[in-house]
Amino acid sequence: MFAQAKIIWSLMRGFRLRYGFALLCLVLATVINFGIPLVGSAAIDYAVAGRAATADTPGLIALILRVLGGPGWLHDHLWLAPVAMVVLALVSGVFSYLKGWQAALASDGIARRLKDELYDHLNHLPARYHDRTDTGDLVQRCTSDIETARQFLAAQVMEIGNALFLAGAALPLLLSLNVPMTLVSFSLIGPIVIYGYVYFRKVQHVFKEVAEAEGALTAVIQENLTGIRVVRAFARQEHERAKFSVPNARYRDRSLHLLRLMSWYWSISDVVALSQLGLVLIVGAKWIAQGTFSVGLLFAFLSYLGLMLWPVRQMGRILTDLGKTAVALRRIREILDVPAESEPLADAALTAAPLSGQLTVRDLHFHHAASDLPPDGRGALNGVSFEVKPGETLAILGPSGSGKSTLMHLLLRLYDYPAGSIQFDGRELSSLPRSWVRGQIGVVMQEPFLFSKTLRDNLRLGRGDAPEPEIEAAARAACIHDTILSFEHGYDTLIGERGITLSGGQRQRVAIARAILKRPPLLILDDAMSAIDAETETLILDALKARRGQATTLVIAHRLSTLAHADRVIVLDHGRIIQTGTHAELTAQPGLYRRLWQIQTNLETDLKSELKSS
């Protein structure tokens, strides 16, 4: 429990003064609340019952009587007692409000800081981490787990302070009123606290199971909503419903198990708390009958027990919520403890000048399973070597799984290569800061991602200060300008999540325009025109030819017509370069390239013949 308290204390960094003020308001509210039963006790014993104030009268009762004008004055003006009690309750309520307000401001500030820190850290984690982690689980940790911590910091931290202060202040106060009755009043408090602590220790793992089940449920929901069009296209609604029912039932079972445990706790603590009140009432009534106790003191003790028992019973709930919060914070810490992408120390000499586009790859090896190469040497890339001069266009061809996209990911430093060398202008890639490298590269991914923003915002993603004429010029080069103007709001058209309101070809053309607008020294097109028709593809390739020399361009494609304009072509197979040369050279020599060229050419010829005959 001390470890959890240490974590909570560290979270309060920057907000401890605000929590201190809230705690001060809590103390003042509690002290004022302590005065209410004293006023009632004094009025009952000395104004209503006519008991005389003597040297044996408890000091606090005597003080209350002096403030209210004495027993005789209070007897003649009995309305003073309830008015005083109402005024004290109102003042206590003001301080309680201030306490809750300050605690809420502090907890919301901590939650905001924690979300910002977690979100920023996720954006700097290695690609390997995101490859193996469910997005839904990450979303659940960034929302539900942080909300659990926020609720604890807003309410339960103050309840801990309230319980501790009540235990520390109420005991001497009650002892000053009557020592034997104080012992009776505290006889069952200890068992309630011990029971709460044992309960906390027992159910902590249940909270972890509930959180993990909720994370799995969120992951299924997120995946289903992301692929909702595919689900409908294949009429898989019933299958998805059945798949969803499994984690949903697991989450329900875990939650019901937790609720059963909590119901047992509240039931047992209710019995113990009521037993404590009953014990005080029975003993007090007996002592009143014997003449050794007064009705006013019994009222005071019952009132103080009413103030104390709820916070004491809450200690079990507080400890339970502390366990739940500890689990949530542990899940958050699991993310924050993952090392961010390593960055070399910035060398001003290496990053002083932008890249010219000179790219040299030597004996490059990589394997996705781990940072080390597999013992049989068969990785995603196995000894790849080539060189591209500034302004050249290099085309890369190969069957699926040959290592084309992996090569692009290494150039972007999404992964680090364990063996070999990649150099930009003679500068080793691994010695360059990732953010600087990515700032020098324009890329169109195999599956272009567009944000739920306007088209203009999506185009400016890589260059936020791009002027309007350059935006339109890049859109024209990508053959998307006229299409954008056909929309009702033009460049201010808001596209849906992941660009869902655009067709596949339109998304690719927007992504190409975005990369061109960045004006990078190195442009990578990773199968960027697979959803674009042949006529539009020709227009885009003509625009890229007109820009030849402005940027080194790497083009990955399966359609050989896309590659024919390149200065040089390399053919990959099983992570190795098996052919290299110009389009004319490769079509003239036997090999994979010529076979693919013949297949595609024959298909196009047959298709044209069928269209003519029909």
SULTA-V653345 format. One record per run of one state. SS is the DSSP state (alpha for helix, beta for strand, coil for the rest). FROM is the first residue (numbers start at 1). LEN is the number of residues. If there is no record, write none. Layout:
# SULTA-V653345
<<SS:FROM:LEN> <SS:FROM:LEN>>
This chain:
# SULTA-V653345
<<coil:1:1> <alpha:2:10> <coil:12:4> <alpha:16:33> <coil:49:10> <alpha:59:9> <coil:68:3> <alpha:71:6> <coil:77:2> <alpha:79:44> <coil:123:2> <beta:125:1> <coil:126:1> <alpha:127:6> <coil:133:2> <alpha:135:43> <coil:178:1> <alpha:179:7> <coil:186:3> <alpha:189:38> <coil:227:1> <alpha:228:6> <coil:234:3> <alpha:237:54> <coil:291:4> <alpha:295:42> <coil:337:3> <beta:340:1> <coil:341:7> <alpha:348:4> <coil:352:7> <beta:359:8> <coil:367:14> <beta:381:8> <coil:389:4> <beta:393:6> <coil:399:5> <alpha:404:8> <coil:412:7> <beta:419:6> <coil:425:2> <beta:427:2> <alpha:429:3> <coil:432:2> <alpha:434:6> <coil:440:1> <beta:441:4> <coil:445:9> <beta:454:1> <alpha:455:8> <coil:463:5> <alpha:468:10> <coil:478:3> <alpha:481:6> <coil:487:3> <alpha:490:3> <coil:493:1> <beta:494:1> <coil:495:2> <alpha:497:3> <coil:500:4> <alpha:504:14> <coil:518:4> <beta:522:5> <coil:527:7> <alpha:534:13> <coil:547:5> <beta:552:5> <coil:557:3> <alpha:560:4> <coil:564:4> <beta:568:6> <coil:574:2> <beta:576:6> <coil:582:1> <alpha:583:6> <coil:589:3> <alpha:592:22> <coil:614:1>>
